[in-house]
Amino acid sequence: MHTLTSVVDGLVPAATLATDTLSPAGETVSGGIFSVAPLLVGLPLASAAILLLLGRRADTWGHWLGVLASAGAFVVGLLTFLRILDRPADERVLDVHLGTWIDAGAFHLDAGMRLDPLSLTFVLLVTFVGTLIHVYSVAYMEHDADRRRFFAYLNLFVAAMLVLVLANSFLLLFVGWEGVGLASYLLIGFWNHHMPYAVAAKKAFVANRVGDLGLLIAMGLMFAHFGALDFATVLDDPAAHASEGTLTAIGLMLLLAACGKSAQFPLQSWLGDAMAGPTPVSALIHAATMVTAGVYLIVRSGAVFEAAPDAQLVVVIIGAITLLFGAIVGCAKDDIKKALAASTMSQIGYMVLAAGLGPVGYAFAIFHLVTHGFFKAGMFLGAGSVMHGMDDQVDMRRFGGLARYMKITWITFMMGWLAILGIPPFAGFFSKDKIIEAAFIPTDGAQWRAWVFGTVALLGAGITAFYMSRLFFMTFEGERRWTTKRDGSEQHPHESPALMTWPMIILAVGSVGLGLVLSLGGRFVGWLEPVTGHAEHGEPVLPEWLLIALTLAVVVVGLVVAWRRYAVSTVPVVPPLGTALTRAARVDLYQDAVNDAVLVEPGQHLTRSLVYADHAVVDGGVKGLAHSTVGLGSLLRRAQTGYVRTYAATMLGGLVVLLVVVLVVQS
Amino acid sequence: MSFTAPDIAWGALSPVLIVLAAGVLGVLAEAFVPDRARRPVQLTLTFGALVGSIVAVAALWSGVKSDGGHDVLDGSLLVDGPTLVLQGAIAVLTLLALLVVADRTATGEDAFAPTAASVPGSEYEELARSKGITQTEVYPLLLLATGGMMILPATGDLLTLFVALEVLSLPLYLLTGMARRRRLLSQEAALKYFLLGAFASALLIFGVALLYGYSGSLRYAEIAVAVGDPSSLDGLLLVGSVLLLVGLLFKVGAVPFHAWTPDVYQGAPTPITGFMAACTKIAAFGALLRVYYTVFPGLQWDLDVLLWTVAIATMVLGTVVALVQTDIKRLLAYSSIAHAGFVLTGVIALDEAGITAVLFYLLAYGVATIGAFGIVWLVRERSVVPLGAAADGDDNTLADDEGGDLRTTVLGEATHLSQWAGLGRTSPVLAGAFALFLLSFAGIPLTAGFIGKFAVFSAAVEGGAWPLALVGVLSSAAAAFFYVRIIVLMYFTPAAHEATQEGAVPATAAGTPAAAEPAAAEGTDVALATEGGTTAVATLVEPSAPTTTTTVVPSEGLAAVAIGVCALVTVVLGVFPTPVLDLISDVARFLP
């Protein structure tokens, strides 16, 4: 590993750069704590390798090694964070040089890590929540014979996610991007001996490939216009190197990549199906970390989007569509995990919307991302705890009245619920309300944008309140609607073991206090400023107090409606027919049907015609039958009959044609 | 008249001499070493020769790097940087191919017919098979072919070029016809290869004659000088150079001289297919590079149109036809045709970056090819029949793990694509390696194939051939479709026998209630995959009975080592290509 060995001598003292605005060119650092930064990736990666290589021999202790590696990465992250915090605000963007990676003629790329407030925020979130979920999984996966392999994949995921956020070039980011894709695919399909899970993995695979294509094309465009792929070159005043049209294209391709990874419209359909994987995976990957990578990509590439307002507008539109889409779908889902997945989709819609608002929104997008990471992961773990106690039942119509039996799960879930609703002083109030407020600020003086996007964000808050309350009441309140277990015996809901409840408790504490702590004195926004740049705070079209009051009002309306329908009155065990909208929402607003019609059907027609051509052409050759096929097909048949004389004739014919061409061109 | 013996620099010839000498020794060993000891002796000899050859290349390296190399045998052979790179690459890849060739299944069965001379289906063949006879002539043949391949890119005159081409071809014709299974197909392929190869050789030697007529010399350097002087014999020169190029383009399998490729790749014993696909292509492209760069640069304007036409046709046809293949070996054959087109774009670039790019591409492609065919060799059909119905005298029967009333027999390779469905679940590691090679073929970043494609296309753009690069990128994109289709097939499509089971038993363990949606989508996939018929030349392909399943045959593990090394190299070259690129570009200059 020449990269790791060259870390120490690759560090060179470098000049300090003024970083008062967007600062893509980081300072190169030397010595001290920063030389251990590669351990962030190294620890979980090494652990994954050990667990996979040792195989069954590591079965007895493997899961603890996994926990330890993740916790170790958190400690390293924390130390790095503290060191960076010591530095003045304008010296907080650092590049740790790891060595030359690729030197292929015109293409030169150094491998390195970008340590700055943005990446460190992610590092802390990923390793902290990741470690809690590792601990939780020790108990959750206890009865699985392949628990060690599961932890190897979890470690692999953490390592890849850290590569993604620590990369200092788009290509290295792509390594992490593919790595999390691979790890998530391994984890979703972990129980891949069951068909639906493998199908879910396939759907995620395809949606992510479409997204990857976007990232690849974006990188191709960057290389063509900037001649480089590192953040320092590309993000340093991109408008100077490329036209606005090019930047718009790059921005849209990056957005496509973000849509694939973050389950945004129109590539969102895989997220609900991905819930087939083990619940801790949903908590880690589909709530706190991987699905937020798209938001990271957009915020990181902020300079490109700022130079391409059209692309930026598309980002906002996509965010707005997805936040409504996810919220509506969330109202109709009866599967607790799918309802949470729809909610995740919707909340990431909020983040994407904020990220599309430019510097005003970046900090809020990341802020909401962090708080959401806590409360949503907590709620997923809570859902896992409920499933654990209810014999893996996921249908909320078969829950009810669980509050009495699972007190810790109930209370921790309640904290997450209040946080996502945005009730003060819970975390979501500070992060989501800021996004709603930012959406109401006119961009470039365009009043209509403020009204449209602001209203959508406000409306979304109300729907969120409704479906999250519905979820909460259907699960924990009301009367019992339990079925028997799979083996026919009575359900005996019980609290989960301490290894599972403690992570939930810690995440619940975060759901309660994190928003307040981080927003005091604009602390978090200030911390991110070296990356996001300082944004002049425009005035929203409505006064701030009115916005807060309005938001709270729609939230309370949503909550009360849910209370009346799902806590006070009887919830039918069999889903009622519902309105047309409910029926549409149950099937993800016909997303799969649309996908089928737009993508799958033409694809299948194409393959079918290819197979038909194959059938007719190749079989025709064998049987010597004079199938009258047309076009390419007949050409191929004639070319590949299996007769040597035909082949020789082809060669001779080809030779003659080439000779004629050469001679004609020459004369 | 006195004969002056030329001064021979034996040292510079050592990589080739070691291999050829070992090949000759191998022939002697066939005659004198007792039956039982032949395999170990031949293996040791072959392995030792290839390692020795690699060491010899390494020993010559620094000298060539500093002085640019020199000619030996009075200019018949040129030992310069590209020669060493190509010889080293051929030796390394042959070594990897040797591991696959030498591997045997757990029942001691290799890829070759017990007696290639026996009539297929005859009693004599059956007798040889039941006696467990194996052929070790394979190894000297392999060495002789390798020797020819190592000479080909080093040649300094046209006659040596022709001789080298024949030295490499003749053993390959033989090896092609020696498959253990589907022997008629194999023999048919060998005959086709031989006839068409002879045809191509005739064209080449005709070209040589015309060039000699034009220039009065066979030496590259002297012809290159003559090309610079315009004369009234331009017609001879043009026709001669076209014929010469055609002879070489035949070996690389470029359109329209590709027709042999699918049939031969399909019929040949799979380990030989891998060897042939990787090493022949490297050798022939090496010679093509040298001829195009040192003999015909003066003719660039005239020959460009030929190479452009051929390159575009090769990329497009290879990709388009690969899309409709249902046999894995034919699919890989068409994919290798498309790759020949990609390499040609690098050749056309006609600059130093082009040489490095082509050499790197060939290495990346060769490694993935040997690995991929190694896997094809391991993936077999298995028939499950009740014990009573099984034929007697079958030495391939594996011990059955389920009980005594069934009997499983490992048959030939499962080459129909539908048989690869679900391999990702039954053999995740092997399928993962195959997926890796496919991704490298497709040129996805972080694999060697990506760096190779990037290098040849950027060399083409630098050389002003951007339309070629564009066609290349578009065909790569289209080609990615059929590579990814196989990955999807392996990982997401249930095997035919699994699908029925899964349909009957809904998933019950933890998680969501079983979704009903997959059935429909999956059903069509399976239907599509199994619908395709047999192949064009499949004169002897047995229709697979409903009781056959797909399995990975347990082997002695040599092939697994080769596959592992190939996978590792594919990743390492993809992630850290710089050292190898530097190594190549340090010496990528032809002697004039």
Interface residues (C-beta under 8 A of the other chain):
Chain A: H2 T100 W101 I102 D103 A104 G105 A106 F107 L171 F174 V175 E178 W191 N192 H193 H194 M195 P196 Y197 A198 V199 A201 K202 F205 R209 L216 D273 M275 A276 G277 P278 D335 K337 K338 M387 D392 V394 D395 R486 D592 V600 Q604 T607 R608 L610 V611 A613 D614 H615 V617 V618 D619 G621 V622 L632 L636 A639 Q640 T641 G642 V644 T646 Y647 A648 T650 M651 G653 G654 L655 V657 L658 L659 V661 V662 L663 V665 Q666
Chain B: L191 K192 L195 L196 F199 A200 L203 D234 G235 L238 V239 V242 L243 V246 F250 V255 P256 F257 A259 W260 P262 D263 D302 L303 V305 L306 T309 V310 V320 V321 L323 V324 Q325 T326 A353 T356 R425 P445 L446 I451 F454 A455 S458 A459 E462 V484 V488 Y491 F492 P494 E502 A507 T508 A509 A510 G511 T512 P513 A514 A515 E517 P518 A521 E522 T524 L528 E531 G532 G533 T534 T535 A536 V537 A538 F576 P577 T578 L581 D582 S585
